[in-house]
Amino acid sequence: MSPRERFLNALKGEAVDRPCVGTPTSIATTDLMESEDCTFPEVHTNGEKMAKLAAVGHEVLGYDTVAPYFSVINEAAALGANMSWGDMSHMPAVRRPYLFEEPKDFHIPPDFLERVPTRAVLEAISLLRQRFGDEVAIIGKVFGPWTLAYHLFGIEEFLVLTLDNPGKVRRILDVLKEVTLVFAQAQIEAGADSLTLGDHLTGDLCRAEMYRDYLLPVHQELSRRIDCPIILHICGFTLDRLDYIADSGFAAFHFDSRNDAREAMAIAGERIKLAGNVSNVPSIVSGDQQSIEDQVRYAIDAGVAVIGPECAVPLNASSEALRWIVDAASCASGGGLSG
């Protein structure tokens, strides 16, 4: 079974020859960047270097997937957000002042897909498809309207609106979901097999009912309109909203180690597959091989479909620790498994 077949079968709950190992978020570490001479911040806006760094996910680490979008801000940057592009030790971020106060002021520029931050992602996906053909699963990435609202309207400002002006929140989500749809379709056409959809309505900031009342209808619409398997990613504690997430229509949910895999599976059932759950901190960063092996085995036994890091790995993580996930999954396999 090819890595691509293994990944797609795992998302569909079909038979796989061994546990699928992959990640829909960044595996960029300082040591990998230096070994490939593909370093931040240039990678974020250079399609060729983005593709080269993404390729190590399979060629060096042995994952079944490659994922070329290493940050969370390329759409916002292409829309004109005030950017700090970071450096080798820091991820890029959106800075104040934010672009918009009213949803009526927002529009998607006609050349949105031709602007450097978005074009780089599309070029990287196309180059990865040329490089791997149908051998390895290529995971693109888009951000949903909740996260885009943080970047374009301001996180504090937007969260206040959820309490003070629900109608305005829904109007913002309605206009921003079109960015998600446009960029998603472009990545599919460039060669993506699957897409991560990051939309950070996390338990660290918002009640579970906010997901139900604001985002669930939008996510159900996105799942209908985007024609490929979608992996939702939300950081932090999410068990309290997983019952709603499971009704989104997405193929999988990429979840944090703060959520017990068995408890998550009990809630998700057959409605949505689970991915991730191996702890970045402390396990991957500290290089705790035994902890990684234990977590991989626990996730497999629980029924997690795609084993991998819980989120984008910290830049100071060791790539050796990322390879241990593959080793542990191989050792835990007793033959063909059901996804």
Sequence and secondary structure as in RCSB ss.txt:
>XXXX:A:sequence
MSPRERFLNALKGEAVDRPCVGTPTSIATTDLMESEDCTFPEVHTNGEKMAKLAAVGHEVLGYDTVAPYFSVINE
AAALGANMSWGDMSHMPAVRRPYLFEEPKDFHIPPDFLERVPTRAVLEAISLLRQRFGDEVAIIGKVFGPWTLAY
HLFGIEEFLVLTLDNPGKVRRILDVLKEVTLVFAQAQIEAGADSLTLGDHLTGDLCRAEMYRDYLLPVHQELSRR
IDCPIILHICGFTLDRLDYIADSGFAAFHFDSRNDAREAMAIAGERIKLAGNVSNVPSIVSGDQQSIEDQVRYAI
DAGVAVIGPECAVPLNASSEALRWIVDAASCASGGGLSG
>XXXX:A:secstr
  HHHHHHHHHHT EESS EE  SS    HHHHHHHT  TTGGGG HHHHHHHHHHHHHTT  SEE    SS HH
HHHTT  EE  BTTB  EE SS S SSGGG    TTGGGSHHHHHHHHHHHHHHHHHTTSSEEEEEEE HHHHHH
HHH HHHHHHHHHH HHHHHHHHHHHHHHHHHHHHHHHHHT SEEEEE    TTTS HHHIIIIIHHHHHHHHHH
S S EEEE  S  GGGHHHHTTS  SEEEE TTS HHHHHHHHTTSSEEEEEE IIIIIHHT HHHHHHHHHHHH
HHT SEEEESSS  TT  HHHHHHHHHHHHHH  S EE 
